[in-house]
Amino acid sequence: MKIYNSLSRQLEDFVPLNPEQVSIYSCGPTVYDYIHMGNARTALVTDIVRRYLVYRGYKVKLVQNLTDIDDKIINRAAELGVSAKQLAHQNGEAFFEDSQRLGIHCADVHPKATEHIPEMISLIQTLIDKGAAYVIDGSVYYRVNQFAEYGKLSGRKPEDLLAGARVEVDERKEDPRDFDMWKAAKPGEPAWESPWGKGRPGWHIECSAMAMKHLGETIDIHAGGEDLLFPHHENEIAQSELATGRTFARYWMHIAFLKIDGRRMGKSEHNFILLRDALDHYPTEVIRHFLISAHYRHPLDYNPESLAKSEGALRRLNNCLDALKKYEGGKDGVPSSNLDRETLPLQEAIQTMKSRFVEAMDTDFNTAQALGAIFTLVGEVNRSLATFDGAAAPVFARAYQVLTETCGVLGIYDMDAEDDNNVEQRDQLIALLLDVRQEARSRKDWDTSDKIRDRLKELNIEIQDTRDGATWKIIS
């Protein structure tokens, strides 16, 4: 397995510190508002990385934080006339609700910044003791020049480090590049006691403290959006590695922007689509398919046409799986009749698909190629379903097993998420209508037969008459 490491800017063999368990830290949202589709892409990629590592036999501990104290939260709360705590709680709950609607599994730990103030204070004090931080009027700043490797993640030269850093203008700083780790309290703002007076933590120190608290001083994978590479992740490295003397994260993964009309989607751009709004218009699996239809390091453009393509692709997949489901649990193996030779192309296609899927995901989690492997097999299955009858059940059972396993890794077909009662009731009702229709046909009551067929088609259910009876499938 290989991962593209943003730190080395190349594909590297993935070798976790602990051969049996992988540690992942993913930067979660700053909960001053609902998350948008761009935020969702980052969370979804992390979800799929964990799913795939589990599929490959690893145990995974995933930590995803919530930044619940920050300038943005304080400012938005003031605009709305509510407390920062109330706003953060409300939007934090909304984040979990929206994530679960998208089929994202909860992390093992979701630490909140406000619940880790003691750990942050301890880490800051360590850096002060090492001469890497200094106190001015109750605020604490990190001395960037004390970390010789500052800039190694972003690749920026010292003279370019201020560009894009969004540092606050503060003439008290020894160096304009220095960043705050503790902010002295301002009137009316949330504040906590510290050795330097009442105040609150800076953004960067939060993630370092929470990651080390729950995963240790060195973690395997640190993930986040590409907008966090500098300065957030750069600063995390600087303060963490100077404090511990150890590598902070061994592999850095950065997820590319989601775009809309060719521009980065974001609240600052005023061009965002809230995830909850998208979920009100499209099924979960369609949005997941769209978000992983490009490699995570490649930008992806949000538009109705792309979502329509995903919807069509998922319809093909679901129709195929619906047709295969009746063979579920069938005896594995190769049919022993004269179908043995004739079904060999499908048997080979199943094995090829599984190999291609693993190869794609092993190469930096290439979901686009993994989807390609899945849909190539779907095409082969559809051709075989049109050719063979139940005698090929063992091969169809194997195809169903492999497809549901791999689709489950990507979260585009989750059997556990189906409402089994509703599905069963739907199937029973359709079966009843087909029985009524068959009785009408036996009486040569073609008007009733056609009426049932046409009304079902209006409900996106297509009837197909065969020599062995009528079958049905869901269509657009």
N, C-alpha and C positions, 0 to 999 in steps of 0.2 A: 504494500500500500504506500502511495506517495501523496504528500500534501505540498501545495505551493506555500512556502514560508515567506511572508512579506518581509521578514528580517533579512533573509539571505537573497531574496528575489529569485528563487529557483525552486524547482521541485526537489523535495527531499524524501528519503525513505522514512516512513513513520515508525518510530521505535519508542513506545511509551516508557516512562521511568519504571513503572510497575507493569510487568508483562501481562498481568491479569486484570488491571483496572486502569482506565483512562480518565484523567481529570480535565474538565473543560470549564472555563469561565467565559461567560458571554455577557457583554455589556447590555443591560436591559434599558428600558425607557426612563426618561425623566418625566414623571407623571404630572405634567402641568396641563395635559390635554389628552384626548383620545389618540390612539396610535393610528397612523395612516398606512397606506399600502407599502410605502418604502420601508417603514419600521417593520412591517409584517414580513417582508422578504428576509431581513436579517434574522428574525426570530425563527422563521420557517427553515432556513438553511441550517441553523444550529440544531433544530429538531431532527432534521433528516440526517445530519452527521451523527447524532447520537443513535438514531434508529439503525443506521447502517453499521456502526461499530458493534452494536449489540447483535445484529444479524451475522456479523463476522466472528462472533464468539467472545467479544470483550465485555467486561463489566464497565459501566460508565457512571461517573459521578459528575453531574452537570450543576453548576451554580450560575444563576442568572439574577443579577441584582435589580433592585428598584431604587432609583435616585428620587428620594421623597423630600429632599431639602435642597434648594437651589435658587439662584436669582430668578429664573423663569417662573418657578412655582410661587415665590413670594410676590412677584410683580403681577402674575395672573390672579392670584388670590385677592390682591388689593383691588384689581379692576372689578372683580365679581363681588366684592364685599364679604368674603368668607375668610376663614383662617387658612393658613398654609397647610396645616395638618388636615383639615377637613377636605380641602381640594385634593391633596395627595392621596388621601384614603379613597375618595370617590373615584379618581382616575386610575388608581391602582387596581381597584376592584373591576373597573371597566376593562383594563388591560387583560386581566385573567379571563374575563367573560369573552372578550373578542378572540383571544388566543385559543381558547377551548373551542369556540365555534369554528375556528379554522383547523381544528384537529391537532393543534400543537400540544404535546404532552407537557405537563408541568415539570419544571426542573426539580432536582432533588432538594435544592435549597433555593429559596428566593429571599436573600437577605435585603433588609431595608437599611438605608444609610443611617437613619435616626436611631436604629437599634444597635449601632456599632460605634457610637461616639467614643467609648473607652479605648477600643482598639485603635482608632484613628489618633487619639491623643498620645497613646503609647508609641505609635510609629513616628509621629511628629517629634516627640521628645528624643527618640533614638537618633533622628537626623540632626537635631539641635546639638546633642552630645557629641556627634561626629563632626561638627563644624559645617554641616551641609545645609543648615537652615538658621535663620536669625529672626529675632523678635523686634517688631517696631510698633509701639502704641497698641499692644494687644493683638496684633496680627503677626502671623508667622509666614515667612517666605523661604522658598527653596533656592539655594545658590546653584544655578545651572552650571557655572564654571567649575564646580567641584566634581562634576561627573564627566570624565574625559571622553566618554563615548556618546555624549548627548548628540542626538541627530542620527544615530545609527539605524533607526527604524525608518525614518522618513527620507534619509539620504540627503538632507539639507545641509548646506554649508553654514558655518557659524553666522556669517553676515546675512544669511537669508532666513534665519530661524524665526524672526519676528513676523514674517509674512504669513498671514493666515492663522496666526496664533491667537488672535483676539484677546491679547493681554490688556488688562486694564491700565490706563495711564495712572501711574503713582510715582511721584517724584521721590518718595521715600525709599524706593527700591535701590539696592546697590547696583543692579544691572537691570535694564528694561526687560530682559528675557526671564528674569526670576518670576516664579509663579506662586500664588498664595496657596497655603495648605490649611491655614486657619484664619478666618475673617473676624475681626473684632466686632462686637455687637453694635448694631445701629438701633436707634429708638423704634420700637414697635415690631422689630423682627424677631423670629424665633432665635433662642440662644441657649447655650449650655455652658456650665462651669468648666474651666480649664486652668492649668497652671499659669496661663498668660492673661487670664481674665475671661469674662463671658464672651461667647462668640459661637461660630458655627464652622463646620469643615468646608474646605474647598472641594471642588468637584473631583479632582484627580486623586486626592488621598483616599477618597471613599472606596474606589475600586481596589486599590492596592490592599487596603486593610481588610476588606471583605473577602477578597480572593485568598489572601494568606490565612485568614481565620478559618476558612472552610475547606481549603485545598492544600495548604502548606506553602512554604516559601518558594517552591518551584512547581509550576503546573505544566501539563502537557500542551494543551491548546487554549489559546486566548482568541476569542472571536468577537467581531463587531463590524459595524458599517465602515466603509472606507473613509467616511468623513471624520471618523474618530482616530485615524492613524496619527494625525498631528493636529493639535498638540496632545490630546488626551492620552493616547497609548504611549507616545514618546515620553510624556511626563511620568506615567505609571512605571515605565522601565527605569527611568532615572532615579526616582525616589525609592523604589523597591530594591533594586540591585545595589544601590549605595548603602541602604540600611542593612541588608542581609549578607552582601558579598557573594550572592548566588544569582544564577540565571533566573529571571522572574517567570518567563514563559518560553517554552522550547519551540513552539510553532505558533505563528501569528496568522490568522485567517481574516481577510477583509472582504466583505460582501459589497459588490458594486451597487451604484445607485439605481433606483427605479426612476425612469424618466416619463415625462408626459409632454407631448409636442416637442420632443427633442431636448427638453430642459429638465434638470434634476427636480424630482418631486420633493417638496419640502414645505414646511410651514412658513419658512422665511421667504419662499418664492411665491407663496399664496396660490399654489397650484396643486394642492394635495387632494387625494381621495381617501376619506376615512375608511378603515378596514370594515367597520360595522356597516357602513353604507353599501360597500361592495358586496358584503355577505347578504344583504337584504335583496340584492338583485341577481346574484349568481350562486349556484350550489358550492359548497365547501370544496369539493374535489376539483371543480373547474378553476377556482382561484388558485388552489395548490398547483394544479397542472400548469397554469399560466406562469406562476412565479418560479417554477423550476424548469421551464421550457428553454431557458438559456443557462449556460454555465454561471455559477454564482459570481465569478470575477468579471463577467461581461455585463454591461448595462442592458437594461430591458425596458422597452417602451410600453407604457400602459395605454391601450386604446381598445375600443369595442371590437375591432376586427380581430385582434389577437385573442381576446376572450371568447369570441365566437368560434375561432379555430379550436381553442381548448375545449369548448363545449361539444363541438362536433367529434373531436378525438375521444372524449370521455364517453360519448354516446356509443361509438364503435366498440370501445372497451367493455362497457357495461352490457351491451347486447351480446357480445362474445361470451362474457362470463356467465350471463344469464342462461345462455344455451348450454354451457359446459357444466353448470351447477348440478344438473340432475345426475351427472356422473361422479360427483364428489363422493369420496370414500370407496370408489370402485377399486377392484384389485389392481395393485401396481404391477407393472411388468409389461411384457410384449405379447400381443395377442398371438395365439398359437395356430390360428387358422390360415387360410390363404391370404388373409389381410396382412400377415406379417410383413411380406415384401412391399405391399402396396402402401402401408402406413409408415414405412421406413423414413420417407422424407419428413414427416411430421415428428417422428421420434428424434431425428437428427436436428430438426429445427428447435425442439425443446431444449436439447443439450446445448446447442449453439447459443440460444438466447440467454441461458443462464450464465454461460461463460462470458458472453459479451457484456451482460449486466454487471457482473463482478469486475470485469476488466475496466469498464467505464467508471464505476464508483471507486475502484481502487486507485484510479488516476485522478486524484484531487476532486473526488465526489462529482464527477461529470454527469449530472442528472439529465442533461439534454441527450447525451449518447445512450444513457440507460433507458430513457423513454423510447428512443429509436429502436432499441433491442426488443422492448416489450411489444411495440406496435408491429414490428416485423413478424413476431410470433402470432399476434392476433390475426394478421392477414393469412398466415399459413393455416391456422386453426379454422378460420372461416371457410377456406377452400376445402379443408378435410371434412368439416361438418356437412357440407353440401354434397360430399361424395360417399361417405361411409355411414352405416347405421350403428345400432347399439353394439355390434360385434367388435367395434373399435373402442369400447368403453374404457379399457385399461389405459390406452394412450390419452384419451380425452381426460381421464381422471388425473393423469400426471400433468397434462397441460394446465388444468385448472389449479392444481396445487402450486406449480411453479409461478403461474401468473399472479395468483393471490398473494403468495409470499413476497414477490418482488414489488408488486403494487402496494402492498402493506408497508414496505420499507419507505416508499415515497409518500405514503398516505393518500394515494389517489383511489384506493379501493379498500375500505375498512369495514370488514364484515361485522366487527363488534359494534360499529356505530350505527348499523342499520336498525330501524325499528321493526323487529321481526314480526310483531303482532300485525302491524299495518301491511307489511309485505305479504304475510300469510292470508290476511283478509282479502287483499287485492287479488291474489292468485286464485282464491276460492271463488270470488265473485266472477272473475273472468271465466273460470272453468264452468261455472253454472250457466253463464251466458252462451258459452260454446255448446253446452249440452242442449240448451233450448234451441239454439240455431241449428244443431244437427237434427233435432226432432222436426223442425220446420222444413229442413231440406229433404228429410225422408218422406214428408207429406207433399213435397214439391211446392212448398209455400215459399217461393223465391223472394217475394216482397219482404217477408219478415226476416228471412236470411240476410238479404242485402241491407236491410235497415239496421240490424245488429252490427253487421260488418262496418257500415258507414258511420254509425254513432261511435263505435269504439275507435275508429280512425280519427274522429274529431277529438278524442281523448288521447291521441298519440299512441294508440295501440293498434298495430297492424295484424290482421288475420291472414294466414297463408293456408290454403287448402292443399293437402297432399293425399296420396293414395291411402296413407295410414291414418288420416284424420286431419283435423285443423290444428295448426300451431299458431302462436302469437309472439310478437316482440314489440318492445317500446321503440318508437321512432320520434323524430323531431316534430 
